Amino acid sequence: MGKKLDNLRILIITGQSGAGKSQVVNSLEDAGYFCVDNLPPILLNKFIELSLESEGKINQVALVIDVRGGEFFNDLNDALEELKREEVPFEIIFLEASDETLIRRFKESRRRHPLGGGRLLENIQAERIILEEIKGRANLVIDTSNLSPRDLKNKLNSLYADANMPRFTVNISSFGYKMGVPLDSDIVIDVRFVTNPFYDPVLRDMTGYDKEVQDFVLGSPITKSFTRRFLNLLKFLIPHYINEGKTNLQVAIGCTGGQHRSVAITEYMANQIKKMGYNVHIRHRDVSRYIMEE
């Protein structure tokens, strides 16, 4: 595998059922890791080979391997020894929690323990015994008994998140109310109070992409006052969203048809949000129906 391994970070996530492995996967996905849940240990080496062949497209992987694999789980230690022989660096994150916490979580979720029937406490204790050896090999053991999902995410981000990766993304889109409000919006802003370029014969067939429309919409004192206030609101809100563990924000800006006002204002707001240091994705949902093909 050679020098390519220097650019590949491999995390193996394991531990007790109900201890929070799914939350770990969600956090690591947000941090840019390629995650695979319930990977059979026999495929561990093969998956790493495929990651190396991706030519850098997959350079951070998190693989969940636990007792859900049944008999396959018994092969984990052999698979790890094979990685050691081939000098493949990896880290093991082991999650656990108290019996009382695990019992409460299983009852709340009404899920069946992967070890099958019988008393829940007996299954939890039997799983502890099965996991003793792999826990002894772990680089990091996390007891989640008293950790909230947010606390767990913050802990993982401090240890494994790429410092160069944008932590928070603002997805900002324009739309037309005639076609309905985007269902996935967190914040919906109605800009139909801005004077409509549609009623100017020169601007009617243009869109918010055109400089003439942008000058018309953004040059209005009302628009300037609105965008200044809205940016101040976002400056206030986004840090609080981040503190609550949110990784992205869906902002939708709508006018009547999604052709002029919402497009121009969305473009302007996106540029200003980028200057605030956040990652920004722009989408104009309805403007394509107004763009004339040559």
Residue, then its C-alpha position, 0 to 999 in steps of 0.5 A: m500500500g506504500k506511501k498512500l497510507d500517509n494521506l488516509r485516516i482510518l477510524i474503527i468505531t465499535g463498542q456496546s449497542g446503545a452507547g451512541k455509535s450512530q451519533v458518532v457516525n453522524s458527527l464524523e460524516d459532518a466532519g467529512y469522513f466516509c462512513v460505513d455502518n456494520l462492515p463485516p471485518i473480513l471486508l476491512n482490508k479490501f475497503i481500505e484498498l478501495s479507499l486508496e484507489s480513489e486517488g484522494k477522493i476518500n482520505q478519511v474513513a470511519l468504519v463501524i464494526d460491532v456485534r450486529g455482525g454476528e459470527f463475522f464479528n469474531d474475525l475482527n481481531d484477525a483483521l486488525e492483526e492483518l492491518k498491523r502486519e501490513e503497517v496500516p495505521f488505524e485508530i479504534i474508538f470504543l463506546e460504552a455506557s452504564d447498564e442503567t443507561l443502556i437499559r433506559r435507551f433500549k426501552e426508550s427506543r423499543r429496539r431489540h438487543p442484537l444478541g437476541g432474546g432473553r433478558l435485556l440486562e443479561n444481553i448487555q452484560a454478555e456483550r461486555i464480555i464479548l467486547e473486552e478484548i477489542k476494548g483493550r486495544a482501543n485508542l479512545v474509550i468514551d463513556t456516553s452515560n452522561l454525555s448529551p448528543r451535543d457533548l459527544k459531537n463536540k468531543l469528536n469534532s475536537l479530536y477528529a474534525d479537519a480544521n481546514m474543512p468548513r464546519f458550517t454551510v449556509n444553503i441559500s436559495s431563491f424561489g417563487y411563491k407561485m410554485g410553493v415554498p421549499l419544504d426543507s427551509d429553516i428560514v423563509i424570507d418574503v421579499r415581495f415588499v420590494t418594488n417588482p421589476f416585472y412592471d418595467p417593460v425593459l426589465r420584464d424579460m430579464t432575471g436577477y442574474d442581469k446587472e440591470v435587474q440587480d441595480f434596480v433591486l439592490g439600489s432601492p433604499i428599502t432593499k439596502s435597509f432590509t439586507r443590512r438588517f437580515l445580515n445582522l440577524l444571520k450574524f447573530l443566529i449562526p453562532h447559536y445554531i453552531n453551538e447547538g450542533k447544527t452543521n447547515l442552515q437552509v435559507a429560502i428567499g421568495c418573490t412572486g415568480g422567483q425571477h427577479r427580486s429573490v434571485a438578485i437578493t439571494e446572489y447579494m446575500a450569498n456573497q455577503i455570507k461568504k465574507m462572514g467566513y461560512n461555506v455557501h451553496i446557492r440555488h435558484r429553484d425557479v429562475s430557469r423557466y424564465i431564461m430564454e434559450e438562444 
